[in-house]
Amino acid sequence: MKLDQRRPRRQHRRPFEIVFEDAQLLVVDKEPGILTVPLPERQSANIKDLLDEYLASQKREALPVHRIDRYTSGLVVFAKNRKAWENLVAQFRARTPQRVYLALVRGLVEEDVGTLRHWLELTTDGFRQKVARQGGTEAVTHYRVLERLPGVTLLEVRLESGLKNQIRVQFRAFGHPLVGDRHYAPEEASEVSLKRQALHAWKLSFLHPLTRQVLAFEARPASDLQHLLNGLRAAAKRGARTAGPPKGRAKRPSNSSLR
């Protein structure tokens, strides 16, 4: 059973939208450019602190269940009490929530569906992940092609594991870095249409910690990513009119698992 999303009236401009709230939890749609949680020993704007201010009148605080990168947009869950937090965190650790992203990657991905499987390790060099030569933690990501546009591919990406920067690292290793991802693909510094990685936490579903009903949410892409996609689609239409009828394109087998 799915519950309707409730959208409260917003009183002033915030870098997030509350898409669901009840006595147990909040789901927010985060804009790119703001942290999910505060950084140690630094004062930076973040969603948790803003939600704590919002919840002060309820004498509650926002307990982060998971997080997404600063320059990734989309859905994030916060609990409003310790018991709900423990239940939700256990679900995420067990990998039962469905976490689906939109990712725009460089180049044309040939396989319509595939799985990326790498072993990653966290380095002190820029606090980033890299593919491990030996050891490491397994990262598994499934993808499906949604659109092939001029020089790029729009993917639906489904997480099986949930390591830091997993999608960004794996698609870089796959030869298709995220558009605008200057951290893992320095060559993307020349991208002028998007000043961040083209990654959006699109769909999210999990069990309500109290009622055990399925909660399912979907967030539209942030305006900067949507603007880029609109421009690419317009360019593709212009190119199709100029080139004439499309020609067939050979495909490789659909098994794209990497080991």
N, C-alpha and C positions, 0 to 999 in steps of 0.2 A: 504494500500500500504506500502511496506517495502523498505527502502532505503538501498543500499549497504553500507557495512562498509568500510571506507577508512583507510588504514594503512600507515601513513607517515613513511619515512625512519628514523630510530633511529640513532642519532649522537653519543651517548655514553650510557654506561650502567646506567639504572635507575631502581628503585625498582617498576616500573609500566610500562605498555605499553599503549599508546594512541590507542584505537581501533576505535574511531570516533571523528572527530572534524569538526566544521563549525563555522560560525560567531557568533552563539548563545550559543554553549555548547561544552563540552568535555565529553567523556565516557572513563574511564580508567580501566584497569585490574590491580588491586593492588596485589602485592606480600604479603605474610604473614610477620608480624614482624614490619611493619611500620604503624604509625597512619594515619588516614584519615585527621584529622585536628589537629592543635596544642593544647596542654593541657594548661590551664591557668597557668601563672607564671612559666612555665617550658620550657626549650629549648630541644625539641626532634624532630628528623627528622619526617616529615609528608608530605603527598601528596600535601596538599594545598600550602605549602611554595615552594615546588619544581615546582608546576605548575605556581605559581606566577613568579618564575624566568624564566620559559619557555615562559610565556606570556608577559614578560617585553617589548620585541621588538614590540609587538602589542599594548602596552599601555593598557593592560587589566589585570584583576585579576581573579583568580579562586574562584567562589562563591559556596561553598558546598551545594548541594541540599539535600543530606542525607549522612549517613556514615555507615561503617561497622567496626567491632571490629578490633583492632590492629593485632591480630593473625588469623583473617579470611582473606582469599584471595578472589579475584574476582572483580566484576563490581561495579563501583561507578560513579555517575554523578556530574559534576560541570557546573554551568552556567558561561557565559562570560560577562554578563551585567545584570543590576538590573531587567529589564523587563522580560527577560527570566527566571531569578531566581524566581521571584514572580509566574510566570506561572507554573514552574516545582514544586516548593514547594506546590502550591495549589493542583496539581495532587497527590502528595504523601500524603498530608493530607487527601485528599478525598479517598485514597486507590485505585485509579484507575490503577496505574502501576502494571504490572505483575512482581513479584519478586520471583524467584525460586532459591533454594539453593540445593547443594549436602551436605548431612550430613551422616557421618559414625558413627553409634551408637553402644554401647556395647550390646551384647546379640542378640537373634533372635526375631525380631518383628513378631508376628504371623499373624496379620491382614494385608492383602495386601494394603488396603487403610484405612485411618482414619482421624479423626479430634481431635486435642487437644484444650481444652478450659479451661483456668484458669484465676483467677484474681490475678494480680501481684502488688507488692508494692516495691518501691526502699528503701533500707536500707542504713544507714551510715556505716555499718559493711563491709568494703572492697568495698564500692560503688557497691553493687550488687543488683539484683532483687531477690525476693522470692515470693512464693505463699502466698497470704494473707489469714488469717483466716476469716477476714471480711473486706468489702470494697475493695479497690484496683481498678486497671484498667483492663478491660477485654483484654485478649490476645487469639487470635484464629490462629491456625496453622494447615494446611492440609498436609498430607504426603501420599506418595505412595512408596511401596517397589520396588526397582530396582534390588537388588541382596541380597541374603543371603549367607554370606561367613563364614568361620570358626570362630564362636564366636561373629560375628558382623553382622550388616545389613546396607546396603547402601540405603539411602532414597532420594527421590525427595521431597523437602519440599517447600511448597508454603505459603507465608505469607498473611494473611488477615489483621491483624493489624501489627504494626511495632514497638514494644516496645524495649527498651534497653535489649540486651541479651535474647530476647524472646525465640528463638529456644533452646538455651542452658539450660535455666531454665525449660522450659516445658518438654523437653525430660528427664531431670534429674528427674522431678516429675513423669514422666511416667514410670520410672524404667529402662530407656535406655539412660544413659548419653552419651554425645559425647565422642568418643575415644580421649584421650589426654587432656580433659578439666580439668586441675588441679584446676581451680578457683571454679568451681561448683561441682566437683567430686574429692576430694582430693586423692581418691584411684587411680586415673589415673596418679598420679606421678610415678607409677611403669612402665608406658608405655614407652618403649624405642624406638619404631619405628617412633613415631611422637612427636615432642616437643611442640605441640600446639593443640587446638581443631580442630577436623577434620570437618571443615565447609568451604564451598566455595560458594560465590555468583555467581551462574552458569548462569542464564538467566535473562534478564531484558528487558522489553518493556514498552514504554510510548509514548505519543503524542509529536511531535516536537512543541516547544512553538510558533513558527511562522507559519509554513506551515500546522500544524495539521496532518501531515502524521505520520503513526506508525513507530517508530524506534524500532528495535528488535535486541538484541545482545546475544551472547553466548560466554563464556570464558572457555577454557579447565582448568581442575584442576591444581593447582600448582604442581610443580615437586615432592615435598615431599609427598603430598597426593597420587599422581599418582603412585609413587614408592611403597607406602604401599599397595594400591589396587592391583597392579601387583603381589606383593608377596602373598597376600591373595588368589588371583585367582589361582596362581600356587600351593599353598598349598591345595586348594579345589580340583584341578585336581588330585593331587597325592593321596589325601584321597579317591576320587571317584574310582580310579583305584584299591586301596587297599581293599575298602569295597565291591566292586561289584555293581550290579544294585541297584539304589536308591529305597527306600521303600516309600510308600505313607505317607503323613504327614497330620494329622488331623488339621483343621483350625477352629478357633472360628468365630462367625459371624463377618462381616466386619465393623459393626458400632462400632468405637472405640472412640467416642467423650467422653471427660472427663469434668465433671462439679464439 
